[in-house]
């Protein structure tokens, strides 16, 4: 007897099935419809504010098989977080299963991130016999825009920026056919009815497209890039600036006009084969490049060919992505080499998303504009991912990843709604409710006025989109953070509680949250290494060892506090950190006596040392900071790497990591790794990482003319050794008879592949469970998640 015949002999039942997660705009209802028909069921399915609601009736056995198939055969972009089945009265007899329109109810569902063009749509775009041949806005339920066009939930065409385009009869027929992969694909469009793209000259003169192509305006861009022009392109989540990545003059001109001195540019190539000419691509990295998220993937630049030197000066990696929209596929079809594809902005400003705004702000950079007339609801930058320690790790979370919610551990579902404001640099914010956290797309550095305005606007948009009414607003402790100040205003406006979360506690809590560490899982040893964060004692921290859970944290150890002469100037002039470290360890007389032969000595001697000495001794604009990031700056500058000035925070550390000699790292005797001691601070009796011995070994290597890559390797290895020693010691001290055996690694310094892999391997080798970041950045881009988790956990304690 076959399945259907078997089911028809069993008793009928009916259920209301609630499906929550990322289930709207991904072809979920047609899948339900198809499965219901397969199992001979009748009823209906509809979208609402909480996800998908299914009312289904049929043989009991068929209902069970239907529910199992929902999980097994969900559409590629769907993510099911929860299925609830509730018995109901058997439906009256009616012949079929129907797909109903959306119901407006309270919002408890997620928004699917934008997805790269799927293989079926790309094939159609290049098929001269297909209706959408060379149509740059082709999409279906398996790909295309979501977050960048949505204005309200439920996700229907009327609540997106596509509502301006009335569907033609053929698109309407596909949209209404449950058997078509474009059934209820909200951005569905074609040449006849959808958005269109066109080329403009920045100077307003007419464009003779046929001088560049025999095809169309999008194809003409390829010729412009090949001829060395800079073109502004309106992509999925905003404008981008493009030029030929192998044309040194074009890349250098883009750097100068964009005011971006040295920070690496992202690249796009038409296929993986092209990428392999410039980089080694592992199987996992290829999967990332081809994934629906389509992020920028950081790759080792050891391929047989080279892009222009000024694409990524001073590093040995390149950030590559593949075309993620039909427009990019069409544009690169004839391009046999990579292009630079960077955000359409001037350095530090937010990306342009509006045509008129782009003409005004990018007119001095781009010579041509590839425009289109589909509005971008919100700016969404490209995501950045790198494989480290055996796993892909998100370094910047934007297109393709945000705002997919993260499920927290059991116990968080009872917490009240929280809005966490994030930090100051690399900002994101976070909405937490019902045990799920929605971390916003990457916002950027709030020090820029336009970025801060965009941040405020985006917070309002998210609150409205998800109908989120916070009862708690969580902020960083730093009194000058703009995110904190605005959080204070919002909490006062709403009458919501305001909660301060210490910077490094938030880092560790973010790591716990994204690993779904249990709410009552007990304390872990948290290692938070970054640039600067406001400590509970009012000083600047940045190299911290904590005993932490979600609710509280205690500082167990730290890096040596050293002055930052000039304050923020020390962040951008690494030599200042070198000088401060050397003066803290040995003073000028001893340094001069032993190391006067060094170029470093002559360099520092030419600096205004007396002024710096007075600043440090009197504490004038020279705050003490226990910063691991500044230690990296100091070591890099001493070794002659980025000594005078850097153009972005962390540049010296990135350059030092790039120089690490792998053979020294892996094969040289451990005894040659630079040593650190672990004494105790006299004032607070706190163990700290003392770098005097490291400096003596490093300066000795400089005297011997040791190659900088060897110095870089010995420093990284020595630092990993002392971090491991510190964790091992603290775990036994903190736990007594029951040592703490779980370690959470967080902070921007752990974006350093060498250090992350060294520390992780060493801790695992002595039996620790190591928690690391994968889904949110370990830098301040993950801070908001930690703030939200701490606020939620504390509120649950207070309510008991």
ZAMARGU-4260 file (C-alpha; in steps of 0.2 Angstrom, whole numbers, plus 5000, padded with zeros to 4 digits):
<rodrens>
0) 5000/5000/5000 | 5007/5017/4995 | 5009/5032/5007 | 4994/5042/5002 | 4983/5026/5001
5) 4989/5022/5019 | 4985/5039/5025 | 4968/5040/5018 | 4963/5025/5029 | 4967/5034/5045
10) 4957/5046/5055 | 4957/5064/5051 | 4964/5078/5063 | 4968/5096/5061 | 4982/5108/5068
15) 4987/5126/5069 | 5005/5126/5065 | 5016/5141/5070 | 5033/5143/5061 | 5045/5156/5067
20) 5062/5162/5061 | 5067/5168/5044 | 5052/5162/5035 | 5045/5177/5025 | 5051/5182/5008
25) 5060/5166/5005 | 5047/5155/4996 | 5041/5147/5012 | 5022/5148/5008 | 5024/5139/4991
30) 5034/5126/5000 | 5020/5123/5013 | 5008/5123/4998 | 5018/5110/4989 | 5020/5099/5004
35) 5002/5100/5009 | 4997/5094/4991 | 5010/5080/4992 | 5003/5073/5008 | 4984/5075/5003
40) 4981/5089/5016 | 4969/5103/5015 | 4969/5120/5024 | 4978/5137/5022 | 4995/5146/5025
45) 4998/5164/5028 | 5011/5177/5033 | 5009/5187/5049 | 5019/5198/5060 | 5025/5182/5070
50) 5031/5172/5055 | 5020/5159/5045 | 5003/5152/5051 | 4997/5136/5044 | 4980/5128/5047
55) 4980/5111/5040 | 4969/5096/5041 | 4970/5078/5035 | 4975/5060/5041 | 4985/5060/5057
60) 5000/5051/5050 | 5000/5063/5035 | 5001/5078/5047 | 5017/5071/5056 | 5025/5068/5039
65) 5020/5085/5033 | 5028/5093/5049 | 5044/5083/5047 | 5045/5088/5029 | 5044/5107/5033
70) 5060/5106/5043 | 5068/5094/5030 | 5064/5104/5014 | 5063/5122/5020 | 5069/5134/5006
75) 5087/5138/5005 | 5086/5155/5013 | 5074/5150/5027 | 5079/5148/5045 | 5067/5139/5056
80) 5069/5144/5074 | 5053/5136/5081 | 5038/5126/5076 | 5023/5125/5087 | 5009/5113/5083
85) 4992/5115/5091 | 4976/5103/5089 | 4961/5112/5082 | 4944/5107/5076 | 4943/5097/5060
90) 4940/5109/5045 | 4925/5108/5035 | 4927/5099/5019 | 4934/5110/5005 | 4944/5103/4991
95) 4961/5111/4992 | 4975/5120/5001 | 4976/5138/4999 | 4989/5152/5001 | 4981/5167/5009
100) 4987/5185/5010 | 4997/5192/5024 | 4989/5197/5041 | 4995/5212/5051 | 4999/5207/5069
105) 5012/5211/5082 | 5029/5209/5075 | 5039/5193/5081 | 5047/5187/5065 | 5064/5191/5057
110) 5069/5200/5042 | 5079/5189/5029 | 5096/5198/5024 | 5099/5202/5006 | 5105/5187/4996
115) 5117/5186/4981 | 5109/5182/4964 | 5106/5163/4963 | 5112/5152/4949 | 5095/5151/4941
120) 5093/5169/4940 | 5111/5172/4934 | 5108/5159/4920 | 5092/5168/4915 | 5101/5185/4914
125) 5114/5177/4901 | 5101/5167/4891 | 5097/5177/4875 | 5081/5168/4874 | 5075/5171/4891
130) 5063/5185/4895 | 5075/5193/4908 | 5090/5192/4896 | 5102/5206/4903 | 5090/5212/4915
135) 5100/5219/4930 | 5087/5218/4943 | 5082/5199/4940 | 5078/5190/4957 | 5067/5176/4964
140) 5062/5170/4981 | 5080/5162/4983 | 5089/5178/4981 | 5089/5197/4979 | 5086/5212/4990
145) 5077/5211/5007 | 5084/5222/5021 | 5089/5235/5008 | 5071/5238/5002 | 5060/5233/5017
150) 5051/5247/5026 | 5038/5237/5036 | 5033/5219/5041 | 5025/5209/5035 | 5037/5208/5020
155) 5025/5212/5006 | 5028/5222/4990 | 5018/5236/4997 | 5030/5238/5011 | 5045/5239/5001
160) 5053/5252/4989 | 5047/5241/4975 | 5029/5247/4977 | 5033/5261/4965 | 5034/5248/4951
165) 5017/5240/4945 | 5019/5222/4939 | 5016/5218/4921 | 5004/5204/4916 | 5019/5191/4914
170) 5027/5196/4931 | 5010/5196/4939 | 5006/5178/4933 | 5023/5172/4940 | 5020/5181/4956
175) 5003/5173/4958 | 5008/5155/4953 | 5013/5144/4969 | 5022/5132/4957 | 5034/5146/4951
180) 5050/5151/4960 | 5045/5169/4959 | 5028/5166/4969 | 5027/5181/4980 | 5045/5186/4976
185) 5042/5204/4982 | 5055/5213/4971 | 5050/5203/4955 | 5052/5214/4940 | 5057/5213/4921
190) 5062/5225/4907 | 5044/5229/4905 | 5039/5234/4922 | 5054/5235/4934 | 5068/5247/4939
195) 5080/5252/4925 | 5099/5257/4925 | 5107/5271/4916 | 5124/5279/4914 | 5128/5297/4918
200) 5144/5308/4916 | 5149/5317/4932 | 5151/5333/4923 | 5133/5332/4916 | 5138/5330/4898
205) 5128/5317/4888 | 5135/5300/4887 | 5137/5291/4870 | 5135/5274/4876 | 5138/5266/4859
210) 5156/5272/4860 | 5159/5260/4874 | 5148/5245/4870 | 5136/5237/4858 | 5125/5231/4872
215) 5119/5243/4885 | 5123/5255/4899 | 5128/5242/4911 | 5140/5234/4899 | 5148/5251/4895
220) 5154/5252/4913 | 5166/5237/4909 | 5174/5247/4895 | 5175/5263/4906 | 5184/5253/4920
225) 5196/5245/4907 | 5200/5262/4901 | 5205/5268/4918 | 5190/5278/4924 | 5182/5278/4941
230) 5164/5274/4941 | 5151/5276/4955 | 5139/5261/4955 | 5122/5260/4964 | 5123/5243/4971
235) 5111/5233/4982 | 5113/5243/4998 | 5121/5259/4992 | 5133/5267/4980 | 5150/5259/4977
240) 5166/5266/4969 | 5175/5255/4956 | 5191/5255/4945 | 5202/5243/4937 | 5212/5234/4951
245) 5227/5231/4940 | 5228/5250/4935 | 5240/5258/4947 | 5236/5275/4942 | 5217/5273/4943
250) 5219/5265/4960 | 5231/5278/4967 | 5219/5292/4960 | 5204/5284/4969 | 5214/5283/4985
255) 5218/5302/4984 | 5201/5307/4979 | 5192/5296/4992 | 5205/5302/5005 | 5209/5284/5010
260) 5227/5283/5012 | 5232/5265/5015 | 5217/5255/5022 | 5215/5240/5009 | 5202/5241/4996
265) 5190/5227/4993 | 5190/5218/4976 | 5177/5210/4965 | 5181/5197/4951 | 5169/5189/4939
270) 5172/5171/4945 | 5183/5160/4957 | 5195/5156/4943 | 5200/5174/4942 | 5202/5176/4961
275) 5214/5161/4961 | 5226/5170/4949 | 5229/5182/4964 | 5225/5172/4979 | 5225/5155/4987
280) 5207/5150/4989 | 5203/5135/5001 | 5188/5124/4999 | 5180/5133/5014 | 5184/5151/5007
285) 5177/5146/4990 | 5160/5141/4999 | 5160/5158/5007 | 5163/5167/4991 | 5149/5157/4983
290) 5137/5158/4998 | 5120/5168/4997 | 5128/5180/5009 | 5142/5184/4996 | 5154/5193/5008
295) 5171/5200/5006 | 5182/5186/5010 | 5200/5190/5016 | 5212/5178/5007 | 5231/5175/5007
300) 5238/5185/4992 | 5250/5172/4986 | 5243/5168/4968 | 5254/5169/4953 | 5248/5187/4948
305) 5247/5204/4957 | 5235/5218/4958 | 5241/5236/4959 | 5252/5239/4974 | 5241/5252/4981
310) 5226/5241/4982 | 5232/5234/4999 | 5249/5242/5004 | 5258/5233/5018 | 5248/5217/5020
315) 5248/5200/5012 | 5230/5198/5010 | 5216/5203/4998 | 5198/5205/5002 | 5188/5197/4987
320) 5170/5195/4983 | 5161/5188/4968 | 5147/5198/4959 | 5131/5198/4971 | 5118/5205/4959
325) 5114/5203/4941 | 5120/5221/4938 | 5137/5216/4944 | 5137/5200/4934 | 5133/5209/4919
330) 5146/5223/4922 | 5160/5210/4924 | 5156/5198/4911 | 5169/5205/4899 | 5182/5210/4913
335) 5196/5197/4914 | 5204/5205/4929 | 5198/5211/4946 | 5190/5228/4950 | 5192/5238/4966
340) 5174/5240/4973 | 5174/5250/4988 | 5160/5260/4998 | 5153/5275/4989 | 5159/5288/5001
345) 5174/5299/5007 | 5184/5291/5020 | 5174/5289/5037 | 5158/5296/5030 | 5143/5284/5027
350) 5139/5277/5010 | 5128/5286/4998 | 5111/5278/4995 | 5102/5292/4986 | 5105/5297/4967
355) 5105/5316/4971 | 5116/5314/4986 | 5128/5303/4976 | 5130/5316/4962 | 5133/5329/4976
360) 5145/5320/4987 | 5154/5308/4974 | 5155/5320/4959 | 5173/5325/4964 | 5178/5307/4964
365) 5169/5297/4950 | 5169/5302/4932 | 5154/5292/4928 | 5138/5286/4938 | 5129/5269/4935
370) 5112/5274/4942 | 5095/5265/4944 | 5078/5271/4950 | 5075/5258/4964 | 5076/5267/4981
375) 5087/5260/4994 | 5078/5259/5011 | 5093/5259/5021 | 5112/5258/5019 | 5119/5241/5020
380) 5138/5239/5018 | 5147/5223/5012 | 5151/5210/5025 | 5169/5205/5028 | 5174/5187/5033
385) 5190/5178/5036 | 5194/5160/5040 | 5204/5159/5056 | 5207/5144/5068 | 5197/5133/5057
390) 5181/5142/5055 | 5174/5157/5045 | 5173/5173/5056 | 5163/5188/5053 | 5174/5204/5054
395) 5161/5216/5048 | 5142/5211/5048 | 5132/5219/5035 | 5125/5213/5018 | 5120/5195/5018
400) 5121/5193/5037 | 5111/5207/5045 | 5098/5207/5053 | 5096/5189/5054 | 5093/5186/5073
405) 5104/5176/5084 | 5096/5164/5096 | 5102/5166/5114 | 5103/5152/5127 | 5087/5146/5136
410) 5082/5157/5150 | 5084/5174/5140 | 5066/5172/5133 | 5058/5179/5149 | 5069/5195/5148
415) 5061/5212/5144 | 5064/5221/5128 | 5081/5229/5127 | 5089/5241/5116 | 5109/5241/5117
420) 5117/5256/5109 | 5134/5249/5105 | 5151/5258/5106 | 5159/5273/5097 | 5169/5264/5083
425) 5163/5251/5071 | 5146/5253/5079 | 5131/5242/5078 | 5116/5242/5090 | 5105/5228/5096
430) 5087/5224/5099 | 5084/5209/5111 | 5067/5201/5114 | 5060/5184/5116 | 5077/5176/5118
435) 5083/5183/5101 | 5095/5196/5097 | 5094/5207/5082 | 5111/5215/5079 | 5110/5229/5066
440) 5120/5230/5051 | 5138/5239/5052 | 5136/5257/5055 | 5153/5264/5057 | 5162/5277/5067
445) 5151/5289/5076 | 5164/5302/5077 | 5159/5307/5059 | 5143/5318/5060 | 5135/5310/5045
450) 5138/5293/5052 | 5130/5298/5069 | 5115/5305/5060 | 5113/5289/5050 | 5115/5279/5066
455) 5101/5288/5075 | 5090/5286/5060 | 5093/5268/5059 | 5089/5265/5077 | 5072/5273/5074
460) 5070/5262/5058 | 5074/5246/5067 | 5062/5250/5082 | 5048/5254/5070 | 5051/5239/5058
465) 5052/5226/5072 | 5039/5236/5083 | 5052/5235/5097 | 5047/5245/5113 | 5063/5244/5125
470) 5060/5244/5143 | 5079/5244/5146 | 5092/5254/5136 | 5110/5248/5138 | 5125/5259/5136
475) 5144/5259/5137 | 5152/5267/5153 | 5162/5279/5143 | 5155/5297/5147 | 5160/5304/5130
480) 5153/5290/5119 | 5139/5298/5108 | 5130/5281/5108 | 5129/5283/5127 | 5123/5301/5126
485) 5109/5297/5114 | 5104/5281/5124 | 5102/5292/5139 | 5091/5304/5129 | 5080/5289/5123
490) 5078/5281/5140 | 5073/5297/5147 | 5060/5300/5133 | 5053/5283/5135 | 5054/5281/5154
495) 5065/5265/5151 | 5078/5260/5163 | 5096/5265/5159 | 5110/5252/5162 | 5129/5254/5160
500) 5139/5240/5154 | 5158/5240/5156 | 5166/5239/5139 | 5176/5223/5141 | 5162/5214/5151
505) 5151/5218/5135 | 5165/5210/5124 | 5165/5194/5134 | 5146/5193/5136 | 5145/5195/5117
510) 5156/5180/5115 | 5145/5170/5127 | 5129/5175/5119 | 5134/5171/5101 | 5140/5154/5108
515) 5123/5151/5117 | 5132/5149/5133 | 5119/5144/5147 | 5112/5159/5157 | 5117/5149/5173
520) 5132/5142/5165 | 5144/5149/5179 | 5159/5161/5176 | 5172/5159/5163 | 5189/5167/5161
525) 5186/5181/5149 | 5201/5188/5139 | 5197/5204/5131 | 5211/5212/5121 | 5207/5228/5111
530) 5212/5246/5109 | 5204/5256/5122 | 5189/5255/5134 | 5183/5264/5149 | 5187/5254/5165
535) 5178/5253/5181 | 5192/5263/5189 | 5190/5277/5177 | 5206/5273/5168 | 5208/5266/5150
540) 5208/5247/5149 | 5212/5236/5134 | 5221/5220/5139 | 5210/5212/5152 | 5208/5195/5161
545) 5191/5194/5169 | 5181/5182/5179 | 5164/5185/5170 | 5146/5178/5168 | 5132/5187/5160
550) 5128/5197/5175 | 5145/5202/5183 | 5163/5202/5180 | 5178/5204/5191 | 5195/5210/5184
555) 5208/5196/5188 | 5223/5202/5178 | 5228/5215/5165 | 5242/5221/5154 | 5254/5234/5161
560) 5247/5252/5161 | 5258/5263/5151 | 5255/5281/5147 | 5249/5287/5130 | 5258/5303/5127
565) 5247/5315/5117 | 5231/5305/5120 | 5222/5301/5104 | 5238/5306/5095 | 5246/5290/5101
570) 5233/5280/5092 | 5239/5287/5075 | 5257/5290/5079 | 5264/5273/5085 | 5281/5279/5089
575) 5273/5288/5104 | 5269/5271/5111 | 5286/5264/5108 | 5294/5279/5117 | 5282/5278/5132
580) 5285/5259/5134 | 5304/5261/5133 | 5303/5275/5146 | 5292/5265/5157 | 5304/5250/5156
585) 5321/5257/5156 | 5322/5276/5155 | 5331/5286/5141 | 5349/5284/5149 | 5348/5265/5150
590) 5341/5264/5133 | 5354/5276/5126 | 5368/5267/5134 | 5363/5250/5127 | 5355/5254/5111
595) 5362/5270/5104 | 5368/5260/5088 | 5350/5257/5083 | 5340/5267/5070 | 5326/5267/5083
600) 5337/5277/5095 | 5341/5290/5082 | 5323/5292/5077 | 5317/5294/5095 | 5331/5306/5099
605) 5325/5318/5085 | 5308/5318/5093 | 5303/5331/5107 | 5307/5320/5121 | 5308/5333/5135
610) 5290/5339/5131 | 5284/5321/5131 | 5293/5317/5147 | 5285/5332/5155 | 5268/5326/5149
615) 5270/5309/5155 | 5277/5314/5172 | 5264/5327/5175 | 5250/5316/5168 | 5246/5330/5155
620) 5236/5322/5141 | 5245/5306/5144 | 5232/5294/5151 | 5238/5277/5157 | 5231/5263/5147
625) 5233/5244/5149 | 5230/5242/5130 | 5235/5227/5121 | 5232/5236/5104 | 5244/5250/5110
630) 5257/5237/5114 | 5256/5230/5096 | 5258/5248/5090 | 5274/5250/5101 | 5282/5234/5095
635) 5278/5237/5077 | 5285/5255/5077 | 5301/5248/5086 | 5303/5236/5072 | 5302/5249/5059
640) 5284/5245/5054 | 5272/5260/5053 | 5283/5269/5064 | 5279/5287/5061 | 5260/5287/5057
645) 5245/5276/5054 | 5230/5281/5044 | 5218/5269/5053 | 5217/5261/5070 | 5225/5245/5070
650) 5236/5247/5054 | 5252/5244/5063 | 5246/5228/5071 | 5239/5222/5054 | 5256/5226/5046
655) 5265/5217/5059 | 5254/5201/5058 | 5257/5202/5039 | 5276/5201/5041 | 5276/5185/5053
660) 5288/5172/5047 | 5278/5156/5047 | 5293/5145/5049 | 5299/5154/5064 | 5282/5153/5071
665) 5280/5135/5069 | 5297/5127/5069 | 5308/5138/5080 | 5312/5133/5098 | 5299/5140/5111
670) 5314/5147/5121 | 5317/5160/5107 | 5299/5167/5109 | 5300/5184/5117 | 5297/5182/5136
675) 5285/5191/5147 | 5284/5191/5166 | 5268/5190/5177 | 5272/5201/5193 | 5258/5210/5202
680) 5254/5228/5202 | 5259/5236/5219 | 5244/5247/5220 | 5230/5234/5218 | 5240/5218/5219
685) 5233/5213/5202 | 5244/5201/5191 | 5249/5210/5175 | 5258/5206/5159 | 5276/5214/5161
690) 5285/5217/5144 | 5302/5222/5150 | 5310/5205/5146 | 5301/5206/5129 | 5308/5223/5125
695) 5326/5218/5130 | 5325/5203/5118 | 5317/5213/5104 | 5330/5227/5105 | 5344/5213/5106
700) 5337/5206/5090 | 5337/5223/5082 | 5356/5225/5087 | 5359/5208/5079 | 5350/5213/5063
705) 5337/5200/5065 | 5324/5201/5050 | 5308/5209/5055 | 5297/5194/5050 | 5307/5184/5063
710) 5304/5198/5076 | 5286/5198/5072 | 5284/5179/5074 | 5294/5179/5091 | 5283/5193/5097
715) 5266/5184/5092 | 5272/5168/5100 | 5278/5175/5116 | 5262/5185/5118 | 5252/5169/5115
720) 5263/5160/5128 | 5260/5173/5142 | 5241/5174/5138 | 5240/5156/5140 | 5250/5156/5156
725) 5240/5170/5163 | 5224/5161/5160 | 5230/5145/5167 | 5235/5153/5183 | 5220/5163/5185
730) 5208/5149/5182 | 5216/5140/5197 | 5216/5155/5208 | 5198/5160/5204 | 5191/5142/5205
735) 5200/5135/5220 | 5195/5117/5220 | 5186/5118/5204 | 5196/5128/5192 | 5187/5138/5179
740) 5190/5128/5162 | 5180/5138/5150 | 5189/5154/5142 | 5180/5167/5131 | 5192/5176/5119
745) 5185/5193/5113 | 5191/5211/5107 | 5198/5218/5091 | 5215/5211/5094 | 5208/5193/5091
750) 5205/5198/5073 | 5224/5194/5072 | 5224/5177/5064 | 5241/5172/5071 | 5237/5177/5089
755) 5220/5169/5088 | 5226/5153/5082 | 5241/5152/5094 | 5231/5156/5109 | 5217/5145/5105
760) 5228/5130/5101 | 5238/5132/5117 | 5223/5134/5128 | 5215/5118/5120 | 5231/5109/5122
765) 5230/5111/5141 | 5212/5106/5142 | 5202/5122/5141 | 5186/5124/5132 | 5188/5140/5121
770) 5174/5151/5115 | 5177/5162/5101 | 5167/5174/5089 | 5160/5168/5073 | 5144/5177/5069
775) 5147/5194/5076 | 5164/5203/5075 | 5176/5201/5090 | 5179/5220/5088 | 5167/5234/5094
780) 5155/5228/5081 | 5150/5215/5093 | 5149/5226/5108 | 5130/5229/5107 | 5126/5211/5108
785) 5135/5209/5124 | 5127/5225/5132 | 5110/5218/5128 | 5114/5201/5135 | 5121/5209/5151
790) 5105/5220/5153 | 5094/5205/5150 | 5102/5194/5162 | 5103/5207/5176 | 5084/5211/5173
795) 5080/5193/5175 | 5089/5193/5192 | 5081/5208/5198 | 5064/5201/5194 | 5066/5186/5204
</rodrens>
